[in-house]
Structures are given as C-alpha cells and as structure tokens.
Amino acid sequence: MNAYDVVILGGGPGGYVAAIRAAQLGLRVALVEKDNLGGVCLNWGCIPTKALLRSAEVLSLLRRAKEFGIAVDNVQADVGAAVERSRKIVERLVKGVQFLMQKNKVEVITGEGYLMGTHRVGVRGGQSLEAKNIILATGGRPRALPGLEVDGETVLTSREAMMLKEKPQHLVIIGGGAIGCEFAYYFNAYGSKVTIVEMMPHLLPLEDEEISAELERNFLKQGVKFLTRRAFKRLEKVNGNLRVTLAPASGEPGEDVTLEADKLLVAVGVRGNIENIGLENAGVVTTEQGFIAVNAKMQTNVPHIYAIGDVTGKLPLAHCASAQGEIAAETIAGLETRPLVYEDIPRATYCQPQVASVGLTEAQARARGYAVKVGKFPFRALGKALAMGEHEGFVKVVVNAEFGDLLGAHLIGSEVTELLPEVTLARALEVTGGEIGRTVHAHPSLAEALMEAARAAEGAAIHL
C-alpha cells in the first residue's frame, strides 16, 4: 500500500498542482508536506500579502474620498485587524486545497520528506514510500546577506513583516524588487517612514527602465524614500534601535550613508531548499547557485526524479511553479509537453501603482539585435482611468520592426496586473502588435490602453 506512481515532496503551488494533474491522469499519488498545504505562496507570500495590500489600498482611497464627493471623517487604521483578515483568507484557501486533495484522491502525508534512494522517499519519524517517480517541490526561502542575521524581532523576512500588528516607525528595506516595493507601499500607507535600499540603478531592476522610473516618481509622491546604487555594509543595534550603514554599490562613487530605524526587512531574493532532502542519496545534481538542475521536462539528472518551483531557480513565481508541476506530471504520464519559455511567463508587482510585464524590455530587445518600434499610451488620456480617479502610469509595447511581432509589454498603473492575460496570450500565439491595435476593445476599459499603445507603435494612436 506504500507504493505510488508519484510521490511529491512539498505541497506548495507547484507540488499540489502537480499532484492534482497526476491524479487526473490516473496515477496513484502521495504528497508529503511538513507544514500547511499551499506552501509559502498561500500561507506566507502571494495571498496574505495581497490581502494586506488591499487593506492599504482601501485606506489610501478613503483618504482621497473628497475627490469622489464623499465626506469621511475620523478614519482609523488598524494594522492588526488587517493582519487578522489576511490570516482568515489564508485559512479558507488552505481548506480549499485540502478539499482538492480529497476530491482527486491524493494521499497527503504530514511530515518532513526526504530521498532515501532513487525510488524511495522517507518521512522523518514515520513511514517510507516506494515511488516509481518523485517530484521535488521543496520551494525556497529568503536569501540572507552576510552580517545581517534575521532575528524575527527587528531584522525581518517577509514572513515576520506580514505578521506585524503594529506599524514600524521607520522601516528600512534591503532590496528594491517586487517584495520590497510591495511592503514599502503597505507600510507607507499605514504611516510608517519607509526607505528602500537597492544595489542597482533603479527599483524593480528587472523591469523596463521607463517603468521603474515611473514607479520611483510615484513612490516619491507617496512619501516612500529610496536609495539606489547602494549596498548593505553593516548593522549595529544602538539603544534598542538599528543603525544601518550603506556603502556605494560596487564600482559606484560616493561615501557611506547611515540610516536609523526600528525595523529592517531583508528582501533580496530566494535560495532553494535543497538541504536535508537526501539529494546525495539519489545522486541528484545541483547548480553552483544552489538550485536543483532540471531540463525542459523538469527532469533532474536522474530521469524519474523531477524538480519544480523555486528549488529549480528558474523563476520564483507561484504560477511558474504550477506550470512546471503540470509539465512534470504530464511527462510522467507519457504525454507530450510544451517547454516553458520563461521570459513569456507574466510578472506582476502589486504595490500601487501596480507593475506588470511579459517578454523583453526595450533594452533587452535591442541588445539581442532586434530593430524595434515602441508604442506608449498614458492612462491620463484614458476615460476609464480618469473615471476611476487612477490616471497614473502608462502602457508600453515593444514590437519587432521587421515582422511586427510583440516582443514585450510593460505596464504601470491601477490594476494593470489584470491586463496581463491579453499580452501573455498574444506572445504565446505570436500575435502582432498591429493585430492587437486593430482588435476592438470595450469602451470604456483600461484594456484600451493596450490597443492604443499598439497603435502608437505604428504611429496610429487615435487618442494621443
């Protein structure tokens, strides 16, 4: 009874999706999870942070109520109540995943799983399982910096930050990527002084440079401060507070800078959870960067052992892990699969204004030798955005000048993450910018900005 077609280590958005898909394909599946189903994303990442950000958005909107002809007095913000709401949402969704496991007859085993060999999985303190195939979905954890030890009280990861029931007086965030920017918006909305520190020239350094610059402009208007081209150097605790010393980033001129704060959030990326899972017992190879090496079918160097999600180091996004999980399950079941093109996986940052993108930035496209046409359309020229009172930001499309195919789309503004499916599908189906521009879009809608930006690339924008 302990023999399975597939045993999965880890019940996050990669592991549980792989389990469901494998079960749908008629395979006998066991899933080993040491904590709660849903993994970091559902319990400590994607979902609870979005709930907190929604509370911050409502608070910000209430402060603007007069713009909409509404008088609101005596607005009181309770960080603790926002945290409690986020945990209730998590609890509900975890129960939903538990139901899906039961519905699909996936056996869920609570415990810490590890490889005992190439076809055997052990559960520490418990049973061992025989597996024809194994999927490693052990996820990742926040990456640490030398000299910056997380204590969970004053030096935090995102997990501790989202559980704070009192706002910090001054929060320093090391790392200006998606996590850093989202927490900066959240705590700033509740009245904390926030300073982001980023080594690269811009916040969200992986996004198109014009998008990053627009976010920086909006953050300054909101009161969020940031220091770019700066690197963490030293942390001291003085009279119960933190003294953070920053040095110029490598190759940059300037002097050291010191910041005083009561909390510090480390948000500098993730590392794979490859320790203590028995990789050496099965001969599974890892990369120099500390991730599990996989091919396009998510196979490790041991063909019947697969790895998916953050532990592969490909793209630390929940929807990427889910897509990888489906590929692994379908490969095990003998189906043909389509390799993932990682630059075609949509990227989203949920601060306000939101940032969304897919494909190549303008700089990346030019660096690859493309002749490009660029089209931009501002939300301030869009009726729906003005009606919403959300006119900040713009849409930018990067089009291949030779063939017209969409190389990339980059958006910043209210709810732009909801516009990603159109451009993601366009990339997948090789739709041209001209075809997007000629597609009739509903009026009034935010999606019209995509149509107008595509037309602008052809010099034919109507409302600009």
C-alpha positions in Angstrom: 0.0 0.0 0.0 3.1 2.3 0.3 3.9 2.0 -3.5 2.9 5.0 -5.6 3.3 6.1 -9.2 4.3 9.6 -8.0 5.5 10.9 -4.6 5.8 14.6 -4.3 7.8 16.4 -1.7 6.2 19.8 -0.9 2.6 21.0 -1.1 3.0 24.5 -2.5 1.6 25.8 -5.8 4.0 23.6 -7.7 3.5 20.4 -5.6 -0.2 20.4 -5.1 -0.9 21.3 -8.8 1.4 18.5 -9.9 -0.5 16.2 -7.6 -3.9 17.1 -9.0 -2.7 16.8 -12.6 -1.1 13.5 -12.0 -4.2 12.2 -10.3 -6.4 13.4 -13.2 -4.2 11.3 -15.5 -4.9 8.2 -13.5 -1.7 8.0 -11.4 -1.5 7.0 -7.8 -0.2 10.0 -5.9 1.2 10.8 -2.5 2.1 14.3 -1.4 4.4 14.8 1.6 4.1 18.2 3.3 5.8 19.2 6.6 3.7 22.3 7.2 0.4 23.6 5.6 -0.8 22.8 2.1 -0.4 25.7 -0.2 3.2 26.3 0.7 4.8 29.7 1.2 2.8 31.3 -1.5 -0.6 30.6 0.0 0.4 30.8 3.7 3.1 33.4 3.8 3.5 35.0 0.5 1.3 35.7 -2.5 -2.1 35.5 -0.8 -1.7 37.1 2.6 0.4 40.0 1.2 -2.2 40.8 -1.4 -4.9 40.9 1.3 -2.7 43.3 3.3 -2.1 45.4 0.2 -5.8 45.6 -0.4 -6.3 47.0 3.1 -3.7 49.6 2.3 -5.4 50.5 -1.0 -8.7 51.0 0.8 -7.1 53.2 3.4 -5.4 55.3 0.7 -8.7 55.6 -1.1 -10.5 56.7 2.0 -8.0 59.5 2.4 -9.0 60.6 -1.1 -12.7 60.3 -0.6 -13.3 64.0 -1.1 -12.2 63.7 -4.7 -15.3 61.5 -5.3 -17.7 63.7 -3.4 -17.7 61.7 -0.2 -17.0 63.0 3.2 -15.2 60.6 5.5 -14.1 61.7 9.0 -12.1 60.1 11.7 -10.5 57.3 9.6 -8.7 54.9 11.9 -6.3 52.3 10.6 -5.7 49.1 12.5 -2.7 47.1 11.2 -3.6 44.2 13.5 -7.1 43.9 12.0 -5.7 43.9 8.5 -3.3 41.0 9.5 -6.3 39.1 11.1 -8.2 39.5 7.8 -5.3 38.2 5.8 -5.0 35.1 8.0 -8.7 34.3 7.7 -8.3 34.4 3.9 -5.4 32.0 4.1 -7.3 29.6 6.4 -10.1 29.5 3.9 -7.9 28.8 0.9 -5.9 26.1 2.7 -9.1 24.3 3.4 -9.9 24.6 -0.3 -6.6 22.9 -1.2 -7.3 20.2 1.3 -10.7 19.6 -0.3 -9.0 19.3 -3.8 -6.6 16.7 -2.4 -9.5 14.6 -1.2 -11.5 15.2 -4.4 -8.6 13.9 -6.5 -7.8 11.0 -4.2 -4.3 12.3 -3.4 -2.9 10.9 -0.2 -1.5 13.7 1.9 1.2 12.7 4.4 2.2 15.2 7.0 5.9 15.2 7.8 9.3 16.1 6.5 10.1 14.1 3.4 13.5 13.2 2.1 15.0 10.9 -0.6 16.2 7.6 0.8 17.3 6.4 -2.6 16.3 6.8 -6.3 12.9 5.1 -5.7 12.2 5.6 -2.0 11.0 8.5 0.0 11.2 8.6 3.8 9.1 10.7 6.2 11.2 11.6 9.2 9.9 9.8 12.3 7.5 7.8 10.2 7.0 5.7 7.2 8.8 5.2 3.9 7.2 5.2 0.5 8.1 3.4 -2.7 7.9 5.6 -5.8 8.2 5.0 -9.5 8.6 8.7 -9.9 9.4 11.5 -7.5 8.8 15.3 -7.8 10.8 17.6 -5.6 8.8 20.7 -4.9 10.5 21.9 -1.7 10.4 25.6 -2.6 12.7 28.3 -1.4 13.3 30.7 1.4 14.5 34.3 1.7 18.2 34.7 0.8 20.4 36.1 3.6 23.1 38.7 3.5 26.5 38.3 5.3 26.4 40.2 8.5 22.7 40.6 8.5 21.2 38.0 10.8 17.4 37.7 10.9 16.1 37.6 14.5 12.4 37.9 13.7 12.0 40.9 16.0 13.9 43.8 14.5 15.5 42.2 11.5 12.8 40.5 9.5 12.0 38.5 6.4 8.7 38.9 4.6 7.1 36.2 6.8 7.7 38.2 10.0 6.9 41.5 8.3 3.4 40.4 7.3 2.6 39.4 10.8 3.4 42.8 12.4 0.4 44.1 14.3 1.9 47.5 15.0 3.4 49.6 12.3 7.2 50.3 12.4 8.2 53.9 13.0 11.0 53.7 10.4 11.3 50.6 8.2 14.4 50.1 6.1 14.0 47.6 3.3 17.1 46.0 1.8 16.1 45.1 -1.7 14.0 47.0 -4.2 12.4 44.1 -6.1 8.8 43.1 -6.0 8.7 42.1 -2.3 10.5 45.2 -1.2 8.3 47.5 -3.2 5.1 45.8 -2.0 5.9 46.1 1.6 7.1 49.7 1.1 3.7 50.6 -0.2 1.9 48.7 2.5 3.7 50.2 5.5 3.9 53.7 4.0 0.1 53.7 3.6 -0.3 52.9 7.3 2.0 55.8 8.2 5.4 54.3 8.6 8.5 56.1 7.4 10.0 53.7 4.7 13.4 53.7 3.0 14.2 51.2 0.3 17.9 50.3 -0.4 18.7 48.9 -3.8 22.1 48.0 -5.3 21.0 48.5 -8.9 20.3 51.9 -10.6 16.5 51.6 -10.2 13.8 49.9 -8.2 12.4 46.8 -9.8 15.7 46.5 -11.7 14.4 43.6 -13.9 11.6 45.7 -15.3 11.8 48.1 -18.3 13.8 51.2 -17.2 11.0 53.6 -18.0 8.5 51.6 -15.9 11.0 51.6 -12.9 11.4 55.4 -13.3 7.7 55.9 -13.3 7.3 53.8 -10.1 10.1 55.8 -8.4 8.3 59.0 -9.3 5.0 57.7 -7.8 6.7 56.4 -4.7 8.3 59.8 -4.1 4.8 61.4 -4.4 3.5 59.0 -1.8 6.4 59.6 0.6 8.4 56.4 0.1 12.1 57.1 0.1 14.7 55.0 -1.7 18.5 54.9 -2.2 19.7 53.2 -5.3 23.3 52.1 -6.2 23.7 51.4 -2.5 24.8 48.1 -0.8 24.3 46.9 2.8 27.6 47.2 4.7 27.0 46.9 8.4 24.2 46.7 11.0 24.5 47.9 14.6 22.0 47.8 17.4 22.1 51.0 19.5 19.8 51.7 22.4 17.2 49.3 21.0 17.3 50.8 17.5 19.1 49.8 14.4 21.9 51.7 12.7 22.3 50.6 9.1 25.4 51.5 7.2 25.3 51.5 3.4 28.2 51.7 1.1 28.2 52.6 -2.6 27.5 49.6 -4.8 30.5 48.0 -6.5 32.1 50.4 -8.9 29.9 53.4 -7.8 31.4 56.6 -6.4 30.3 58.2 -3.1 30.6 57.9 0.7 28.9 55.6 3.2 25.5 56.5 4.4 23.9 55.7 7.8 20.2 55.2 8.4 18.4 54.8 11.8 15.4 52.5 12.0 13.4 50.4 14.4 12.8 47.5 11.9 14.7 46.2 8.9 13.3 43.9 6.2 15.6 41.7 4.1 14.1 41.3 0.7 17.0 40.2 -1.6 15.6 37.2 -3.4 15.3 33.5 -2.6 17.5 30.4 -2.3 16.4 26.9 -2.9 15.5 24.5 -0.2 18.0 21.8 -1.1 19.3 20.9 2.3 18.2 17.8 4.3 16.1 16.3 1.5 18.5 13.5 0.7 19.7 14.6 -2.7 23.0 12.8 -2.1 21.2 9.6 -1.5 19.8 9.6 -5.0 22.7 11.4 -6.8 20.7 14.4 -7.8 22.8 17.2 -9.1 22.6 20.9 -8.0 23.9 24.0 -9.7 26.7 26.3 -8.4 23.9 28.8 -7.4 22.4 26.2 -5.0 19.4 25.0 -7.0 18.4 21.7 -8.5 19.3 21.4 -12.2 16.4 20.4 -14.5 15.8 20.0 -18.2 12.8 21.3 -20.2 10.6 18.4 -18.9 11.6 19.2 -15.3 13.7 16.1 -15.0 16.9 16.1 -12.9 19.9 14.1 -13.9 18.1 11.1 -12.5 15.3 10.8 -15.2 12.5 9.6 -12.9 13.2 12.3 -10.3 11.8 15.7 -11.2 12.1 19.2 -9.6 9.7 22.2 -9.9 9.2 25.6 -8.4 11.6 27.8 -6.5 14.0 25.0 -5.8 14.9 25.0 -9.6 16.0 28.6 -9.5 14.2 29.3 -12.9 11.7 32.0 -11.9 10.5 32.3 -8.3 6.8 32.8 -9.1 3.9 30.7 -8.0 2.3 30.4 -11.4 5.7 29.3 -12.8 5.8 26.6 -10.2 2.3 25.5 -11.1 3.1 25.3 -14.9 6.3 23.3 -14.1 4.2 21.0 -12.0 1.8 20.2 -14.8 4.7 19.6 -17.2 6.3 17.1 -14.7 3.0 15.3 -14.1 2.2 15.1 -17.8 5.7 13.9 -18.7 5.4 11.1 -16.1 2.0 10.1 -17.6 3.6 9.9 -21.1 2.1 13.0 -22.6 3.9 15.3 -24.9 4.6 18.7 -23.2 5.5 22.1 -24.5 8.7 23.6 -22.9 8.2 26.7 -20.9 9.7 29.9 -22.3 10.5 31.7 -19.1 10.5 35.2 -20.5 6.9 34.6 -21.6 5.7 34.0 -18.1 3.9 37.1 -16.8 5.5 39.1 -14.0 3.4 41.2 -11.5 4.2 43.6 -8.6 1.1 44.6 -6.6 2.1 47.9 -5.0 0.2 50.9 -6.2 0.7 51.7 -8.9 0.9 48.1 -10.0 3.6 46.9 -12.4 3.0 44.1 -14.9 5.1 42.8 -17.8 5.8 40.0 -20.1 8.5 39.4 -22.7 11.6 41.5 -23.4 12.3 45.0 -22.2 13.2 47.6 -24.8 16.9 47.3 -23.7 16.8 43.5 -23.9 15.3 43.6 -27.3 17.9 46.0 -28.7 20.7 44.0 -27.1 19.5 40.9 -28.9 19.8 42.8 -32.2 16.1 43.5 -32.9 15.1 46.6 -34.7 12.2 47.8 -32.5 9.2 50.0 -32.6 7.9 51.3 -29.3 4.4 52.4 -28.5 3.3 54.1 -25.3 -0.1 55.3 -24.1 -0.7 57.1 -20.8 -3.6 56.4 -18.5 -4.2 60.1 -18.1 -5.6 60.1 -21.6 -8.0 57.2 -20.9 -11.6 57.8 -20.0 -12.0 54.7 -17.7 -8.8 55.6 -15.8 -10.0 59.2 -15.2 -13.4 58.0 -14.1 -11.7 55.7 -11.6 -9.5 58.5 -10.4 -6.5 56.4 -11.2 -4.7 58.2 -14.0 -1.0 57.5 -13.1 1.1 55.3 -15.3 1.2 54.1 -18.9 1.4 51.1 -21.2 4.5 50.4 -23.3 4.8 47.8 -26.0 7.9 46.7 -27.8 7.4 45.5 -31.3 9.7 43.8 -33.8 10.0 46.5 -36.5 10.7 43.8 -39.2 7.9 41.3 -38.6 5.6 43.2 -36.2 5.5 40.5 -33.5 5.1 41.6 -30.0 8.5 41.4 -28.2 7.3 42.7 -24.8 4.7 44.6 -23.0 5.3 46.7 -19.9 2.5 48.3 -17.8 2.3 50.5 -14.7 -0.9 51.8 -13.3 -4.0 50.8 -11.3 -5.0 47.1 -11.7 -2.6 46.6 -14.7 -1.9 43.1 -13.5 -5.4 42.2 -14.7 -4.4 43.3 -18.2 -1.6 40.7 -18.4 -3.6 37.8 -20.0 -4.1 39.6 -23.3 -0.4 40.3 -23.9 0.7 36.9 -22.5 -1.7 35.1 -24.9 -0.5 37.4 -27.7 3.1 36.3 -27.1 2.1 32.6 -27.0 0.1 32.8 -30.2 2.6 35.1 -32.0 0.0 37.9 -32.4 1.5 41.0 -33.9 1.3 44.5 -32.4 -0.8 45.6 -35.4 -3.4 42.9 -34.7 -3.7 44.0 -31.1 -4.2 47.5 -32.3 -6.9 46.5 -34.7 -8.8 44.3 -32.2 -11.9 46.1 -31.0 -11.6 46.7 -27.2 -14.5 47.5 -25.0 -15.0 51.2 -24.2 -14.5 52.4 -21.6 -12.0 50.0 -20.2 -8.4 50.0 -19.0 -7.6 47.5 -21.7 -8.0 50.2 -24.3 -4.6 51.5 -23.3 -3.1 48.3 -24.7 -4.9 48.8 -28.0 -3.7 52.5 -28.2 -0.1 51.6 -27.3 0.0 49.0 -30.0 -1.4 51.6 -32.5 1.1 54.1 -31.2 3.9 51.8 -32.2 2.6 52.1 -35.8 2.2 55.9 -35.5 -1.6 55.5 -35.5 -2.8 56.1 -31.9 -6.3 57.7 -32.0 -6.5 59.4 -28.6 -3.0 60.7 -28.3 
